[in-house]
């Protein structure tokens, strides 16, 4: 089954919330999305940090003068979203499948964000 988002809500200073077609709601903090970007640059940085926790961050991240935010986002076909971040990063295309794979713990089964009663 191919899961598709029914509703996307981008709060540029906080998170991207996705209500999925199977009733799950996923909330992705902006910093988490930036860190998990599927771009080649971000994948390489994650690998370097896994190999060496003392890895130096790229200049663009070191010069950030305030909290990381999402400046805007655009749909890419029917399969993904591209987010432009305040540190200048905008090359990662987040497919719906990838977003489900990296969904943070604590996704809810109710679109309202509330867990069902036991």
C-alpha positions in Angstrom: 0.0 0.0 0.0 1.4 3.4 -1.0 0.8 5.9 1.8 0.0 9.5 0.8 -0.4 12.6 3.0 -3.9 13.9 3.3 -2.8 17.2 4.9 0.5 18.9 5.4 0.9 21.7 7.9 4.3 23.5 8.0 4.9 25.7 11.0 8.2 27.3 9.7 9.7 27.8 13.2 8.5 24.6 14.7 7.6 21.5 12.6 6.0 19.8 9.7 2.9 17.8 10.6 1.6 15.2 8.2 -1.8 13.5 8.4 -1.4 10.3 6.5 -4.0 8.3 4.6 -3.9 5.4 7.1 -4.9 7.7 10.0 -1.4 8.3 11.4 -0.2 11.8 12.2 3.5 12.4 12.1 5.2 15.5 13.5 8.8 16.4 12.3 10.7 19.1 14.1 12.4 21.5 11.6 15.9 20.7 13.0 15.2 17.0 12.7 14.2 17.4 9.1 17.4 19.4 8.4 19.5 16.7 10.1 17.7 13.9 8.2 17.7 15.6 4.8 18.1 12.9 2.1 20.6 15.1 0.1 24.0 13.6 -0.7 25.6 16.4 1.5 23.5 15.5 4.5 24.0 11.8 4.1 27.7 12.3 4.0 27.6 14.5 7.1 25.6 11.9 9.0 28.1 9.2 8.1 31.0 11.4 9.1 29.4 12.2 12.5 28.7 8.5 13.1 32.3 7.7 12.4 33.7 10.6 14.3 31.5 12.5 16.9 34.0 15.4 16.7 33.3 16.1 13.0 33.3 19.9 12.2 30.0 21.2 11.0 29.8 22.9 7.6 30.3 26.6 7.5 26.7 27.2 6.6 25.5 25.6 9.8 28.2 27.3 11.9 27.2 30.7 10.8 23.5 30.4 11.5 22.5 33.5 13.4 19.3 32.3 15.2 17.2 29.3 15.3 17.0 27.0 12.3 13.7 27.5 10.4 12.0 26.4 7.3 11.8 29.3 4.9 9.3 27.6 2.5 8.4 24.3 1.0 7.2 23.1 -2.4 5.6 19.9 -3.6 7.7 17.8 -6.0 5.3 15.9 -8.2 2.9 13.7 -6.3 5.6 11.9 -4.4 7.7 14.4 -2.3 8.3 17.8 -0.7 11.4 20.0 -0.9 12.1 22.3 2.1 14.3 25.4 2.0 16.0 25.9 5.4 17.3 29.1 6.9 20.9 27.8 6.7 20.6 27.8 2.9 20.1 24.1 2.5 17.5 23.2 -0.1 18.7 20.2 -2.1 17.0 17.4 -0.2 13.8 16.0 -1.7 11.8 14.2 1.0 9.7 11.5 -0.6 6.5 10.4 1.3 8.1 7.0 1.7 11.2 8.4 3.2 9.2 10.7 5.6 7.3 7.6 6.9 10.6 5.8 7.4 12.1 8.6 9.5 8.9 9.5 11.4 9.9 10.4 14.9 8.7 8.1 17.7 5.3 9.0 19.2 3.2 9.2 16.0 -0.4 9.2 16.8 -3.2 7.1 15.4 -5.7 9.9 15.6 -5.6 12.9 13.2 -6.2 15.2 16.1 -2.9 14.1 17.7 -4.6 12.4 20.6 -4.1 8.8 21.3 -7.2 6.5 21.4 -8.6 5.5 24.7 -7.4 2.1 26.1 
